[in-house]
């Protein structure tokens, strides 16, 4: 006997699958974790300035200011910092809910650290790739994919070995300060 809403009986519950329920929860959680555009831009500019100054100051302290690539390196680190901040803040907001202040500090530290290293390495890769593209095979060929992969691997290795030292010691100080401020921020 089919029930009708007009009979005054409650409607049967809507059929939902676990997948749609899970997707709905994840999209709501992600929507809540995304920082505002204003915070992303202002925080990104501040973090970009800190990372660019860290690279420039490190080069000045080591007498590398006369290097032909001084400006390029500072720009790469500045762009990496700008791209990294919204990613790190989103990751922090996703993971810091209900955590203690010490755990929030650690999460902020790791989110900023990995997002900054990853974004700056990506910007470095783009510059590296644009330089070596003139010697690569035609686009989308089998050889081109291999060359692009190994160019990326070389760029990642060079950044890890040579580029990460531009964060020391000034970028590390900024990382501790920013992590402390994020840990105090309500999620």
Backbone as a ProteinNet text record, in pm:
[ID]
protein_1_A
[PRIMARY]
XXXXXXXXXXXXXXXXXXXXXXXXXXXXXXXXXXXXXXXXXXXXXXXXXXXXXXXXXXXXXXXXXXXXXXXXXXXXXXXXXXXXXXXXXXXXXXXXXXXXXXXXXXXXXXXXXXXXXXXXXXXXXXXXXXXXXXXXXXXXXXXXXXXXXXXXXXXXXXXXXXXXXXXXXXXXXXXXXXXXXXXXXXX
[TERTIARY]
81.9	0	87.1	84.7	166.1	108.3	197.4	157.8	156.1	65.1	59.8	78.2	147	167.5	33.5	-59.8	-190	-269.5	-233	-302.6	-260.7	-161.8	-115.1	-3.7	39.9	148.1	281.7	384.2	515.5	571	643.4	705.4	819.8	842	955	1086.9	1187	1315.8	1375.4	1444.2	1505.8	1616.9	1628.1	1731.1	1864	1959.5	2092.2	2192.7	2290	2396.6	2507.3	2589.9	2700.4	2794.9	2807.5	2898.7	2851.8	2721.8	2673.8	2680	2655	2663.9	2807.7	2901.2	3042.4	3089.7	3049.7	3087.6	3029.7	2908	2847.1	2921.5	2962.1	3038.8	3174	3243.6	3376.1	3367.9	3267.6	3257.2	3225.6	3142.5	3114.4	3237.4	3313.7	3435.7	3538.2	3554.2	3649.4	3606.4	3477.7	3426.4	3454.9	3441.3	3469	3618.7	3702	3846.8	3911.8	3848.6	3908.7	3915.4	4031.9	4042.2	3972.8	3938.5	3876.2	3976.9	3926.5	4014.1	4105.4	4050.2	4128.6	4243.6	4213.1	4317	4419.4	4374.9	4467.5	4563.8	4511.8	4596.9	4689	4633.3	4716.9	4817.9	4773.6	4866.2	4968.3	4923.8	5015.5	5120.8	5078.9	5175.9	5275.9	5226.9	5316	5414.1	5362.6	5449.7	5547.1	5500.9	5587.4	5700.7	5667.5	5769.8	5872.2	5823.8	5915.2	6006.8	5952.9	6035	6130.7	6086.2	6174.6	6287.8	6254.8	6358.2	6453	6401.2	6487.2	6591.4	6547	6641.3	6740	6690.8	6778.8	6878.6	6832.1	6921	7026.4	6987.7	7084.4	7190.6	7148.3	7246.6	7337.7	7282.7	7365.3	7464.3	7420.6	7510	7622.8	7599.4	7701.1	7776.1	7759.9	7825.9	7792	7667.3	7622.4	7541.8	7543	7460.6	7509.5	7634.6	7687.2	7653.8	7588.8	7548.8	7449.4	7460.8	7369.8	7224.9	7204	7069.7	7009.6	7065.7	7017.6	6868.7	6829.2	6689	6597.8	6642.6	6561.4	6536.3	6638.2	6622.3	6526.8	6540.7	6450.1	6305.9	6285.9	6151.2	6092.4	6173.2	6125.4	6078.2	6155	6117.4	5997	5985.5	5869.5	5742.9	5747.8	5631.3	5593.5	5693.4	5666.2	5596.4	5638.7	5572.6	5430.1	5406.4	5271	5176.8	5224	5141	5120.1	5217.9	5213.4	5116.7	5100.6	5023.4	4878.4	4801.5	4663.4	4653.4	4748.2	4749.7	4776.3	4875.1	4908.9	4795	4731.7	4621.9	4502.5	4473.8	4365.5	4398.1	4519.7	4560.5	4554.6	4596.9	4590.6	4446.2	4359.2	4218.6	4151.2	4190.9	4133.8	4176	4297	4352	4350.6	4332	4350.4	4224.7	4111.7	3986.8	3991.6	3966.9	3961.3	4095.6	4202.6	4336.4	4382.6	4476.7	4534.7	4626	4666.8	4750.5	4886.6	4941.3	5069.4	5054.2	4946	4921.6	4894.1	4822.7	4794	4923.4	5015.6	5145	5219.6	5222.8	5292.6	5227.6	5094.9	5025.1	5050.8	5049.7	5077.9	5221	5314	5454.3	5472.7	5414.9	5429.7	5358.2	5239.3	5164.6	5241.8	5291.6	5368.4	5499.1	5565.3	5693.1	5677	5587.2	5572.9	5509.1	5413.3	5351.9	5453.1	5534.9	5634.4	5741.6	5791.6	5892	5834.2	5714.1	5652.3	5621	5564	5528.3	5653.3	5754	5876.9	5949.1	5949.8	6009.8	5934.7	5803.2	5723.9	5757.7	5769.7	5807	5947.9	6038	6173.7	6170.3	6086.3	6072.1	6023.7	5925.3	5873.4	5983.4	6066.4	6175.9	6278.4	6310.6	6406.4	6358.1	6229.8	6168.7	6166.9	6136.2	6131.7	6271	6374.6	6510.2	6548.7	6520.5	6562.1	6465.6	6351.1	6251.5	6304	6397.3	6448.8	6524.7	6571.3	6643.6	6558.7	6432.9	6346.4	6284.7	6240.3	6173	6038.8	5974.8	5843.4	5743.3	5654.7	5558.2	5473.9	5443	5355	5410.3	5534	5593.3	5642.9	5676	5724.9	5854.4	5942.7	6070.3	6045.9	5951.2	5920.3	5874	5789.8	5744.3	5862.1	5951.8	6070.1	6157.6	6179.5	6261.5	6196.7	6066.2	5995.8	6004.4	5987.5	5997.3	6136.4	6239.1	6374.4	6418.1	6365.6	6391.7	6329.3	6208	6142.1	6215.1	6261.5	6337.2	6467.9	6534.7	6658.6	6631.8	6524.7	6489.1	6455.7	6381.8	6347.6	6470.3	6560.4	6684	6768.4	6786.4	6866.6	6804.9	6671.1	6608.2	6625.6	6608.9	6622.9	6764.9	6863.6	7002.6	7053.3	7025.6	7082.1	6985.2	6857.6	6763.4	6711.8	6702.6	6644.6	6730.9	6857.5	6943.3	6914.1	6841.1	6806	6701.3	6642.1	6546	6614.2	6741.2	6811	6900.1	6899.9	6820.8	6693.3	6681.9	6574	6436.6	6427.8	6300.2	6250.8	6344.8	6307.9	6249.9	6306.6	6253.4	6112.1	6092.8	5959.2	5861.5	5907.8	5822.7	5774.9	5863.5	5823	5722.1	5747.8	5656.4	5518.8	5515.4	5387.3	5312.3	5382.7	5317.5	5257.2	5327.1	5274.2	5147.4	5149.2	5030.4	4913	4939.4	4832.6	4777	4863.6	4817	4723.8	4742	4657	4525.9	4521.7	4403.1	4292.1	4169.2	4059.2	4026.9	3995.6	3965	3815.9
-116.6	0	124	196.9	319	425.8	489.1	599.8	728.1	811.6	942.9	1050.2	1157.4	1268.1	1331.7	1328.4	1389.8	1313.9	1189.7	1112.9	1154.8	1244.8	1288.9	1203.8	1108.2	1022.6	1086.1	1063.9	1121.7	1061	1141.3	1095.2	1001	903.1	812.3	889	842.6	912.9	907.1	1013.5	1019.9	916.4	856.9	756.3	827.5	811.4	867.5	754.4	767	668.4	721.3	635.7	683.3	775	754.7	836.6	981.4	1002.8	1140.9	1207.5	1133.7	1190.8	1230	1144.7	1172.1	1291.6	1297.7	1411.4	1541.1	1536.9	1655.9	1704.3	1609.6	1646.1	1705.6	1642.1	1689.7	1827.7	1850.1	1981.8	2088.9	2056.7	2153.1	2181.6	2077.8	2095.3	2176.9	2147.2	2220.9	2365.9	2388	2524.3	2604.8	2541.1	2608.1	2634.2	2545.6	2557	2658.3	2688.7	2782.7	2922.4	2984.8	3119.8	3221.1	3334.7	3440.1	3493.5	3557.9	3614	3720.8	3801.3	3908.7	3849.9	3748.8	3685.5	3615.3	3552.5	3485	3583.7	3695.8	3793.9	3864.6	3915	3987.5	3895.4	3776.8	3680.7	3632.7	3611.7	3569.8	3675.1	3802	3910	3920.7	3906.3	3912.8	3796.4	3676.8	3558.3	3565.6	3617.5	3633.6	3730.5	3840.5	3938	3875.1	3797.4	3732.1	3633.1	3554.1	3454.5	3519.3	3623.4	3695.5	3763.9	3825.3	3888.8	3786.2	3669.9	3564.1	3523.2	3502.3	3463.3	3576	3699.5	3812.6	3836.4	3829.6	3852.3	3743.4	3620.7	3511	3530.6	3572.8	3596.2	3713.8	3817.6	3932.5	3894.8	3815.2	3774.4	3682.9	3611.6	3521.2	3582.3	3712.3	3786.8	3731.8	3693.3	3646.7	3753.4	3874.8	3980.7	4018.2	3991.2	4024.4	3917.9	3812.3	3705	3759.3	3713.6	3758.8	3720.4	3615.8	3564.9	3611.9	3713.1	3761.2	3795.7	3876.7	3919.1	3801	3714.9	3598.8	3507.2	3482.3	3396.1	3460.7	3589.8	3658.5	3653.4	3667.5	3662.5	3521.6	3419.2	3281.1	3253.9	3296	3272.1	3356.7	3476.8	3561.2	3499.2	3456.7	3392.7	3262.7	3186.6	3062.5	3089.5	3192.9	3229.6	3274.7	3351.2	3398.6	3283.1	3188.7	3073.4	2979.1	2971	2873.6	2911.1	3038.3	3076.7	3028.6	3051.8	3002.6	2849.7	2780.7	2634.5	2589.7	2652	2616.6	2650.2	2763.9	2803.6	2709.6	2666.6	2570.4	2437.7	2389.6	2264.2	2276.6	2390.4	2413.9	2414.3	2484.8	2491.3	2354.6	2270.9	2136.1	2045.9	2065.1	1971.9	2023.6	2152.1	2209.5	2215.6	2175.5	2184	2089.7	2144.5	2064.4	2023.9	2083.5	2047.6	2147.1	2105	2192.6	2295.3	2395.9	2501.4	2447.8	2351.8	2292.6	2215.2	2139.6	2066.3	2161.5	2269.2	2368.4	2434.5	2462.4	2519.5	2422.7	2296.1	2195.9	2181.9	2182.1	2171.6	2293.9	2411.6	2534	2532.3	2488.5	2481.1	2388.1	2269.1	2172	2217.1	2274.5	2320.7	2431.2	2528.4	2636.7	2585.9	2496.7	2443.9	2370.1	2272.7	2191.2	2268	2354.2	2433	2530.1	2591.6	2686.9	2616.2	2505.6	2431	2380.6	2327.2	2274.3	2381.8	2493.1	2600.1	2665.5	2686.7	2748	2652.1	2524.5	2426.2	2422.2	2437.8	2440	2562.9	2679.1	2800.5	2784.5	2725.6	2700.5	2605.4	2501.4	2406.9	2478.6	2566.9	2638	2720.6	2785.7	2863.8	2771	2664.5	2564.7	2504.6	2470.7	2410.8	2507.9	2634.7	2732.3	2754	2742.1	2757.5	2638.9	2517.3	2397.8	2356.1	2421.4	2384.2	2400.9	2490.5	2513.2	2392.2	2304.4	2185.9	2059.6	2072	1954.4	1918.8	1795.7	1745.1	1815.8	1797.2	1859.4	1817.9	1910.1	1889.5	1765.2	1698.9	1583.9	1456.7	1457.9	1334.5	1250.2	1125.3	1035	1089.8	1135.1	1189.3	1316.3	1398.6	1521.4	1490.2	1386.6	1348.6	1305	1225.8	1183.4	1302.9	1392.7	1510	1598.9	1614.7	1696.5	1632.8	1502	1431.9	1448.2	1423.1	1431.2	1575.1	1669	1809.5	1843.7	1795.9	1819.4	1753.6	1632.3	1563	1636.3	1683.3	1759.6	1890.4	1958	2083.7	2059.5	1954.3	1922.3	1889.8	1812.8	1779.2	1903.6	1986.2	2107.1	2200.5	2213.7	2300.9	2245.6	2114.7	2055.2	2072	2054.6	2060.2	2204.2	2284.1	2418.5	2528.7	2514.3	2622.2	2631.3	2518.3	2521.3	2598.5	2615.4	2688.5	2838.3	2888.6	3030.2	3062.7	2962.1	2983.7	2995.4	2963.4	2962.7	3084.4	3149.8	3131	3216.4	3313.7	3413.1	3355.6	3267.1	3204.4	3115.1	3052.8	2968.2	3052.1	3169	3260.2	3305.3	3339.7	3378.7	3262.6	3141	3022.8	3002.4	3017.6	3005.3	3114.2	3238	3348	3329.3	3293	3272.2	3153.6	3048.8	2932.6	2968.8	3049.9	3095.9	3178.3	3269.3	3350.7	3266.9	3170.4	3083.2	2994.9	2950.7	2866.5	2943.4	3073.3	3155.8	3191.9	3182.1	3219.6	3118.8	3167.1	3070.8	3008.3	2879.5	2808.9	2812.7
0	0	0	-100.7	-103.7	-11.8	55.6	143.1	62.2	99	34.7	139.8	100.7	193.1	227.5	134.7	159.5	265.1	296.7	399.6	539.9	550.2	680.2	736.2	661.2	707.3	669.2	748.9	714.9	586.3	515.3	391.1	424.2	339.7	365.8	356.2	428	422	281.6	246	113.7	105.5	-9.5	-29.8	-58.6	29.2	7.3	14.9	-65.9	-62.8	26.5	83.6	166.9	90.2	-39.6	-118.6	-124.3	-150.8	-159.4	-24.1	82.4	215.6	247.6	212.5	237.1	155.2	27.7	-56.2	-2.7	45.8	103.6	226.9	311.3	430.8	393.5	298.9	257.9	193.7	109.2	45.2	147.6	247.8	353.7	437.7	469.3	547.1	469.4	341.9	259.2	243.3	225.6	211.6	338.6	453.5	580.6	598.3	545.2	564.3	470.8	358.3	264	325.5	320	375.2	284.1	341.7	262	160.9	57.6	-45.5	15.9	104.3	168.1	249.9	331.6	412.5	324.8	217.9	126.5	62.4	17.4	-50.8	48.4	158.8	255.6	322.8	362.3	421.1	320.4	196	90.3	61.1	58.6	35.5	150.6	272.9	388.7	388.1	363.4	360.6	241.9	129.4	12.2	43.2	108.4	146	239.9	336.7	431.4	361.2	269.1	200.3	100.5	31.4	-59.5	15.1	128.2	210	270.3	304.4	356.5	253	129.4	23.9	-4.6	-14	-44.7	68.2	191	304.9	314.7	290.9	294.1	186.6	67.4	-39.3	-5.1	55.6	94.8	203.6	300.4	409.2	361.7	253.2	199.2	80.8	62.3	-45.8	-184.3	-202.6	-332.8	-405.7	-354.5	-413.5	-552.5	-582.5	-714.8	-817.9	-774.1	-863.7	-966.8	-1090.2	-1196.3	-1170	-1093.1	-1069	-936.7	-874.5	-744.8	-749	-847.5	-856.6	-889.4	-979	-1017.4	-898.4	-818.6	-701.1	-601.1	-578.3	-486.1	-537	-666.6	-724.4	-712	-736.1	-723.1	-580.8	-482.8	-343.6	-303.3	-357.9	-329.3	-387.8	-512.2	-573.8	-502.6	-464.8	-390.9	-259.2	-188	-62.3	-84	-190.5	-218.5	-251.5	-331.2	-366.5	-248.6	-160.2	-51.7	59.3	87.7	206.1	202.9	95.8	98.3	106.1	45.6	52.6	195.7	259.5	397.3	491.9	472.6	560.1	545.3	424.5	403.4	470.6	453.4	517.7	669.8	721.3	866	914.6	844.9	885.5	880.2	785.6	775.8	891.4	940.9	1039.3	1182.5	1204.9	1338.6	1423.7	1370.6	1446.3	1566.1	1683.4	1804.9	1861.4	1815.3	1862.9	1970.1	2051.6	2153.3	2086.7	2161.6	2103.3	2058.1	2130.4	2090.3	1960	1948.8	1825.8	1709.8	1737.8	1634	1586	1677.2	1638	1546.7	1584	1502.5	1365.6	1361.8	1233.3	1145.4	1205	1129.2	1077.1	1161	1122.4	1002.7	1011.8	903.1	776.3	790.8	672.8	601	676	612.9	553.8	625.1	578.3	445.5	442.3	322.2	207	236.6	129.3	69.3	153.7	102.8	22.1	73	-3.1	-135	-130.9	-252.3	-355.2	-311.3	-405.2	-464	-381.5	-432.1	-526.2	-494.2	-585	-717.6	-712.5	-835.8	-920.3	-858.2	-932.6	-989.8	-910.9	-959.3	-1078.1	-1070	-1180.2	-1306.4	-1293.5	-1410.8	-1478	-1398.1	-1454.8	-1518.5	-1451.1	-1499.1	-1631.1	-1634.9	-1753.7	-1870.3	-1842.2	-1951.5	-2012.2	-1930.9	-1982.7	-2071.3	-2024.9	-2098.6	-2208.8	-2219.2	-2320.9	-2462.7	-2481.1	-2616.1	-2671	-2584.9	-2629.2	-2623.7	-2583.4	-2572.4	-2706.7	-2715.6	-2835.9	-2854.4	-2968.7	-2990.5	-2881.4	-2848	-2739.2	-2759.9	-2648.3	-2637.8	-2702.9	-2743.3	-2795.1	-2676.6	-2704.7	-2600.7	-2539.1	-2622.3	-2574.5	-2491.8	-2533.5	-2460.8	-2318.3	-2302	-2168.4	-2081.6	-2138.9	-2064.1	-2026.7	-2122.6	-2094.4	-1988.3	-1995.6	-1896.5	-1758.5	-1752.3	-1624.2	-1563.7	-1642.2	-1587.8	-1561.5	-1637.1	-1606.2	-1471.9	-1447.8	-1319.3	-1204.4	-1225.8	-1121.6	-1091.4	-1195	-1174.8	-1101.7	-1139.7	-1073	-926.7	-898.5	-760.2	-677.3	-734.5	-663.7	-638.3	-740.5	-723.4	-620.6	-622.4	-524.2	-383.4	-366.5	-234.1	-179.7	-265.5	-220.6	-212	-314.3	-319	-275.2	-307.4	-282.1	-141	-71.5	62.6	162	135	228.8	229.6	130.7	130.4	235.7	296.3	404.8	540.8	547.2	675.3	691	802.3	923.8	926.3	834.2	844.2	813.1	717	684.5	797.5	868.9	981.7	1095.3	1117	1218.9	1180.4	1053.3	1006.2	1017.5	993.5	1003.8	1147.6	1244.7	1384.6	1421.5	1378.5	1409.5	1347.1	1220.8	1152.6	1211.6	1248.1	1309.5	1443.7	1520.2	1649.3	1629.3	1531.9	1505.7	1456	1368.8	1322.3	1433.5	1525	1635.7	1727.8	1736.9	1822.8	1753.1	1619.7	1542	1564.3	1589.6	1600.5	1464.6	1466.2	1340.9	1316.2
[MASK]
+++++++++++++++++++++++++++++++++++++++++++++++++++++++++++++++++++++++++++++++++++++++++++++++++++++++++++++++++++++++++++++++++++++++++++++++++++++++++++++++++++++++++++++++++++++++++++

